[in-house]
Amino acid sequence: MHGDPDRALWNEAIERLSREALRALQLERLRRQLAYNHANSQFYRGKFAAAGAHPDDIRSFEDFIRLPLTTKDEHRRAQAESLERHGDPLRLMNCAPIEKVVRINSTSGTTGMPTFYAVTARDVAVINEMHARKYWRAGIRPGHIMLQALSLSMFTGGLPLSQGIQHLGACVVPVGIEGGTRRVIEHIEMLRPQAIVATPSFGLYLIEEAPRLAGKPAHKLGLRWFFCAGEPGGGMPQVRRALADGFGAKIFDHTGGGHAFHGISRDEPPEQYSGMYFVSEDHCILEIVDPCSKAPIPLVDGASGEMVFTFIDWEGGPFLRYALGDIIEVWTSPCPSGWPGLRFKIMGRADDMLIVKGVNVYPQAVQNLIVSFQPRVTGHFRIRLPRPGPLVEPPLRLAIEHAAGLVGEALSTLEHEFVARCRQELRLRPSIEWLPPESLPRESKKVRLIEVEGKPGGR
């Protein structure tokens, strides 16, 4: 642990670097990383060749952004080619020899084939450092118990998160969600953790199920921190309010699993969400690009676009101008809270965005509005499409669970109010299919909010 437990930041020397010093450090590490990638990865040599460039040509950030982006589909194709040619999926992209690889991380695979990347012992140390920076800012200290209610399989919120919590000196309970909601509640009641890490969807479900499984409301479980992970809902004011009221806890939105991109929000009223603070700029360069043209967009206050990141000072499977598909908004001006670093808010995923009569609609924005009508709704819903988006012929079809016993005039009033709010806040008029409670499956992993007819499991 670094020094005084009363300090505000885990690593004061790095986290409070001036903008100029940080950019100089980034450029130094970037140039070294590009040379390393080129020397050790056939995939990255191909990327440079396609751009007609060499690492020695990259002397500035302006030179850097001329390199092509890497997409998740390209990553998967490289894995498939590597598997076919070399018998393993990592050979083409990986930069470290297998003798140095100590773990292979994986995405959750909820949007398709999982993507793998290797980490060395040095990379693991970086990941642990980033988790410590996040949770320290939130107030977690040695002696606190954190219950990990995410998938413990190869998902990056599994082992890497457990190790990061331990690195800080706190105690982790990696119960996972594979054993079901009852098991999670049993561990909460027996071990009395102060904090839980879970998806917002699972948090809302836990609030719903606590009276039945624990015999008491969720706010009596003793949780003081709820860390949202794995879904954009942690940045939605109404979702945050429902979690805060339901658990009687501080709500933190955060990102980052087994890699170098990490951010966390601060303790603030749910309606005043000011985004997540990017805590890993010394190991990751953040960019935004136009989702359609992929042209770079300057990082200025209020700018939005598709997130692109590059790992620097990384050994195993470094990502280079990697476009993950998340749409973010950024702020670069100093925050009144005194926390350093630029801020960002995840708006949704580019492949989840729907366009209804020229209006961009993200499922998380629909969820935020629906949750604001609790307790007259359960909060569970689906967007049902006759064919894959993004273009949707109006009206947008929503299947929403109403609360038990809500029928007749009360249901008609609810629909009238909900449609009015949709027109005001989302600029669309949906069609509503009201469902009784418990009609939709309760999922403890990431929830797919869009269902396409004829496609099992949504899209």
Secondary structure, DSSP 8 states (H G I E B T S, - for coil): --S-TTSS-SSHHHHT--HHHHHHHHHHHHHHHHHHHHHH-HHHHHHHHHHT--GGG--SHHHHTTS--EEHHHHHHHHHHHHHHHSSSSTTT--S-GGGEEEEEE---TTSS--EEEEEHHHHHHHHHHHHHHHHHHT--TT-EEEE-S--SSBTTSHHHHHHHHHHT-EEE---STT-HHHHHHHHHHH--SEEEE-HHHHHHHHHHHHHHHSS-GGGS---EEEE-SSGGGG-HHHHHHHHHHHTSEEEEEE-SSSS--EE--S--GGG---EEE--TTTEEEEEE-TTT--EE---TT-EEEEEEEE-S--SS--SSEEEEEEEEEE-S--TT---S-EEEEEEEGGG-EEETTEEE-HHHHHHHHHTTTTSEEEEEEEEESS-SSEE-SS-EEEEEE-TT--HHHHHHHHHHHHHHIIIIIS---EEEEE-TT-S---SS----EEETT-TT--
